């Protein structure tokens, strides 16, 4: 809704700064696009293997071993999908029965709860304390476990909070999942976008978690490939088999030439990823430093991903009203925190995956507007 409002204002000639989206402002690296071009020119435009080409499945297996210390996955335990979002949806289809409970950390990505509801299951929100930087404990998680609990969904680095789960938080998730026999969907789409000395831990690598963890990942964020629509899931073979049936009779597959690009992304040079992350880091520091100087804004540290999630402390407006006020008064478009769950109330998410000049413009306008919200 807010992005559409921003587009309308821009079409009317307004100088809008839109930071509501969630995609890199970089183009896909050249060696990846060239692989896609070559595949098209070679006639690779027909039906591909429904669950991934052998080359891409092998590349994912190697990536999991090389980068994530996940050594148990075989090609039969992977399904390539038209985007990581579809991988999550198909995984839920494989796991859930009507009436099951699914634990989601709140705040969380806007699509988790609707996808759960579409499978006639119940999203159970685990509200993370904003005054403690949205940290998770085993006690907090266990308070929300019910006899119907089936799945726990985890996203680290996190959208929208920017948190990277610590070693202690990973241990808490492992403890609760094993104690209560929960499957874990580990959404690791932002795994490469991490700052300072923070570390990404893949839950699939944890002892005793191979049989209950489904890793979801893709190419959109790290490789600036949002429009290619290419993702994947990896996990226990019985779950993957069910997800494959679901995909066979719905989305069918990812496009053939995108899989060639995916192989180039995983097997090719990774300097492009590091270069993009270095730019995000510069922008992160710019925005966080500026927010510290604006009365009425409190922003938690950003450890990963490319969002800031500030709280507005000098107003009684809710997050939707704050977002609308920023559009009206500053022509700055964000996403209201309540879109990510009740624990996001009073906050607005802004993407830093936009041009530095746009971020500077946003900061200048907010410095003038926010103190009077």
C-alpha positions in Angstrom: 0.0 0.0 0.0 2.7 2.5 0.9 4.9 1.6 -2.1 1.9 2.2 -4.3 1.3 5.6 -2.7 4.9 6.4 -3.3 4.6 5.5 -7.0 1.5 7.6 -7.3 3.2 10.6 -5.9 6.3 10.1 -8.0 4.0 9.8 -11.1 2.5 13.2 -10.1 6.0 14.7 -10.2 6.8 14.6 -6.5 10.4 14.0 -5.3 9.7 10.9 -3.4 12.3 8.8 -1.5 10.9 5.3 -1.4 12.6 3.0 1.1 9.8 0.5 1.5 11.0 -2.2 -0.8 13.4 -5.1 -0.1 15.7 -5.5 -3.0 19.3 -4.6 -3.8 19.8 -1.4 -5.9 22.6 -3.2 -7.8 22.3 -5.0 -11.1 22.9 -8.7 -11.2 26.7 -9.3 -11.5 27.9 -9.6 -15.1 29.2 -13.2 -14.9 25.8 -14.4 -13.7 23.8 -12.6 -16.4 26.1 -13.8 -19.1 25.5 -17.4 -18.0 21.8 -16.8 -18.3 22.3 -15.2 -21.8 24.4 -18.2 -22.9 21.7 -20.6 -21.8 19.0 -18.7 -23.7 21.2 -18.5 -26.9 21.9 -22.3 -26.6 18.2 -23.0 -26.7 17.8 -23.7 -23.0 14.3 -22.4 -23.0 12.3 -25.6 -22.7 10.9 -27.5 -19.7 13.7 -28.1 -17.3 13.9 -30.8 -14.7 11.1 -29.9 -12.3 13.2 -29.8 -9.1 16.5 -28.4 -10.5 19.1 -29.2 -13.1 21.8 -31.7 -12.0 24.4 -28.9 -12.2 22.4 -26.6 -9.9 21.6 -29.3 -7.4 25.3 -30.2 -7.2 26.2 -26.6 -6.8 23.8 -26.3 -3.9 25.2 -29.4 -2.2 28.7 -28.0 -2.6 27.6 -24.6 -1.3 26.0 -26.1 1.8 29.2 -28.0 2.6 31.5 -25.1 1.8 29.7 -22.3 3.5 27.3 -23.8 6.0 29.0 -26.9 7.4 26.0 -28.9 6.2 27.3 -32.2 5.0 24.3 -34.5 5.0 22.3 -33.0 2.1 22.2 -34.9 -1.2 20.5 -33.8 -4.5 17.5 -35.9 -3.6 17.0 -33.6 -0.6 16.8 -30.4 -2.5 14.1 -28.7 -4.5 14.8 -25.7 -6.7 11.9 -23.3 -6.8 10.7 -20.1 -8.6 11.9 -17.9 -5.7 12.6 -18.6 -2.0 9.1 -17.4 -1.2 7.7 -20.4 -3.1 10.1 -22.7 -1.3 8.6 -21.6 2.0 5.1 -22.0 0.8 5.8 -25.5 -0.6 7.6 -26.5 2.6 4.6 -25.5 4.7 2.3 -27.5 2.3 4.5 -30.5 2.9 4.5 -30.1 6.7 1.1 -28.8 7.8 -2.3 -30.2 8.5 -5.3 -28.0 9.2 -5.2 -26.8 12.8 -1.5 -27.1 13.3 0.3 -24.3 15.2 3.3 -22.6 13.6 5.6 -20.5 15.9 6.9 -17.3 14.2 9.1 -14.8 15.8 7.5 -11.4 16.0 8.4 -9.1 14.3 8.7 -11.3 11.2 8.5 -11.0 7.4 5.0 -10.0 6.3 4.3 -13.2 4.3 4.9 -15.8 7.0 1.6 -15.5 8.7 -0.6 -15.3 5.6 1.1 -18.3 4.1 0.4 -20.3 7.3 -3.2 -19.2 7.2 -3.5 -20.2 3.6 -2.6 -23.7 4.7 -5.4 -23.5 7.4 -2.9 -23.6 10.2 -2.4 -21.1 13.0 0.4 -18.6 13.2 1.5 -18.3 16.9 3.5 -15.1 17.4 6.4 -15.1 19.8 6.8 -11.5 20.7 10.4 -10.5 21.0 11.3 -7.7 23.4 12.2 -4.6 21.4 13.9 -3.0 24.5 16.3 -6.0 24.4 17.1 -5.8 20.7 14.5 -8.5 19.9 16.5 -11.3 21.6 15.1 -14.8 21.9 15.4 -17.2 24.9 14.3 -20.8 25.3 11.9 -19.8 28.1 10.2 -17.2 25.9 9.9 -19.7 23.0 8.5 -22.5 25.3 5.8 -20.2 26.6 4.2 -20.4 23.2 4.5 -24.1 22.5 1.2 -25.9 22.5 0.1 -29.6 21.9 -0.6 -28.5 18.3 2.8 -27.0 17.7 4.4 -28.4 14.5 6.8 -25.9 13.1 9.0 -23.1 14.1 10.0 -20.5 11.5 13.3 -18.7 11.9 14.9 -15.9 9.8 18.4 -14.9 10.4 19.7 -12.3 9.5 16.2 -11.0 10.2 13.8 -8.9 8.2 12.8 -6.4 9.5 14.9 -6.2 12.7 18.4 -6.6 11.3 19.2 -9.1 14.1 21.6 -12.0 13.6 20.8 -14.9 15.9 23.6 -15.4 18.5 25.2 -18.7 19.4 23.0 -18.7 22.6 19.9 -18.1 20.6 20.7 -20.9 18.2 21.2 -23.2 21.1 17.8 -22.2 22.5 16.1 -23.0 19.2 17.8 -26.4 19.1 16.8 -27.2 22.6 13.2 -26.3 22.2 12.9 -27.9 18.8 14.3 -31.2 20.0 12.4 -31.2 23.3 9.0 -30.5 21.6 9.6 -32.4 18.4 9.3 -29.3 16.1 10.3 -29.0 12.5 12.3 -25.8 11.9 12.1 -23.8 8.7 15.3 -21.8 8.6 15.0 -18.9 6.2 18.6 -18.0 5.4 18.1 -15.6 2.4 20.2 -12.8 4.0 23.0 -15.1 5.2 25.8 -13.2 3.4 24.7 -9.8 4.4 26.3 -9.6 7.8 28.3 -6.8 9.5 31.0 -6.4 12.1 32.0 -9.7 13.8 28.6 -11.3 13.7 28.4 -14.9 12.5 25.6 -16.8 10.6 24.9 -20.2 12.0 22.9 -22.5 9.7 20.5 -24.6 11.8 20.9 -27.5 9.5 24.4 -27.9 10.7 23.5 -28.2 14.4 23.8 -31.7 16.0 20.5 -33.5 16.0 18.8 -31.0 13.7 19.3 -32.7 10.3 16.1 -34.7 10.5 14.0 -31.7 11.5 15.4 -28.7 9.7 14.4 -27.4 6.3 16.8 -24.7 5.0 15.3 -22.2 2.6 17.6 -19.9 0.6 17.9 -18.2 -2.8 19.7 -15.8 -5.0 17.7 -12.6 -4.7 19.5 -10.8 -1.9 23.1 -11.8 -2.0 23.4 -11.8 -5.8 20.9 -9.0 -6.7 18.7 -11.5 -8.6 15.2 -10.5 -7.3 13.7 -10.6 -10.8 15.2 -14.0 -11.7 12.9 -15.7 -9.2 15.2 -18.5 -8.1 15.3 -20.2 -4.7 15.6 -23.6 -3.1 14.8 -25.7 -0.1 16.9 -28.5 1.4 15.9 -30.9 4.2 14.7 -34.4 5.1 14.0 -36.4 2.0 10.4 -37.4 3.0 9.5 -33.7 3.4 11.2 -32.7 0.1 9.4 -35.5 -1.7 6.0 -34.1 -0.5 7.1 -30.6 -1.5 8.1 -31.9 -4.9 4.6 -33.3 -5.4 3.1 -30.0 -4.5 5.4 -28.1 -6.9 4.8 -30.6 -9.7 1.1 -29.8 -9.7 1.4 -26.1 -9.2 4.4 -23.9 -10.1 6.1 -26.8 -11.9 9.7 -25.4 -11.8 11.9 -22.4 -12.0 12.8 -21.2 -15.5 15.5 -23.2 -17.2 17.9 -20.4 -18.0 17.7 -19.0 -14.5 19.1 -22.2 -13.2 22.2 -21.7 -15.4 22.6 -18.3 -13.8 22.2 -19.8 -10.4 25.1 -22.2 -11.1 27.3 -19.3 -12.1 26.3 -17.4 -8.9 27.2 -20.3 -6.6 30.3 -21.6 -8.4 31.7 -18.3 -9.7 33.6 -15.5 -8.0 32.1 -14.2 -4.8 33.9 -10.8 -4.7 30.8 -9.2 -6.1 28.8 -10.2 -3.0 31.5 -8.8 -0.7 31.5 -5.5 -2.6 27.8 -5.1 -2.3 27.8 -5.9 1.4 30.6 -3.3 1.9 28.4 -0.6 0.4 25.4 -1.7 2.5 27.7 -1.4 5.5 28.7 2.2 4.7 25.0 3.1 4.3 24.1 1.3 7.5 26.7 3.4 9.4 25.5 6.6 7.7 21.9 6.0 8.7 22.5 4.7 12.3 24.8 7.6 13.0 22.3 10.2 11.7 19.4 8.6 13.6 21.3 9.1 16.9 21.2 12.8 16.2 17.5 13.0 15.5 15.3 13.6 18.6 12.4 11.1 18.7 14.1 8.2 17.0 15.6 5.1 18.7 17.1 2.5 16.4 18.4 -0.9 17.4 21.8 -2.1 16.1 21.7 -3.6 12.6 23.7 -6.8 12.6 22.7 -8.1 9.2 20.3 -7.8 6.2 19.7 -4.3 4.8 17.0 -2.7 6.8 16.8 -0.3 9.8 13.8 -0.6 12.1 13.6 2.6 14.3 11.1 3.3 17.0 9.5 6.7 17.1 9.4 7.8 20.7 7.9 11.3 20.7 4.4 10.6 19.2 1.2 8.7 20.1 0.7 7.8 16.5 0.7 4.1 15.6 3.1 2.9 13.0 0.7 3.2 10.1 0.0 6.8 11.0 3.7 7.5 11.4 4.4 6.1 8.0 1.6 8.1 6.4 2.8 11.3 8.2 6.3 10.8 6.8 4.9 10.4 3.3 2.8 13.5 3.7 5.3 15.8 5.4 8.7 14.5 4.1 7.9 12.4 0.9 9.7 9.5 2.5 8.1 6.1 2.1 8.7 3.2 4.6 6.9 0.2 5.7 4.8 0.4 8.9 6.2 -1.8 11.7 2.8 -3.3 12.4 2.9 -5.0 9.0 5.5 -7.3 10.6 3.4 -8.1 13.6 2.2 -6.5 16.9 5.8 -6.3 18.2 6.6 -4.0 15.4 4.1 -1.4 16.5 5.6 2.1 16.8 8.3 1.4 14.3 8.9 1.9 10.6 11.1 -0.3 8.4 13.4 1.5 5.9 15.6 -0.3 3.3 19.2 0.8 3.1 19.6 -1.0 -0.2 19.0 2.2 -2.0 21.3 4.9 -3.4 23.3 6.7 -0.8 22.0 10.0 -2.2 18.4 8.9 -1.5 19.4 7.9 2.1 21.0 11.3 2.7 17.9 13.0 1.4 15.7 10.8 3.7 17.8 11.7 6.7 17.7 15.4 6.0 14.0 15.4 5.7 13.4 13.2 8.7 15.6 15.5 10.8 13.2 18.3 10.1 10.0 16.4 10.4 10.4 13.7 13.1 10.8 16.1 16.1 7.3 17.5 15.3 5.5 14.2 14.7 
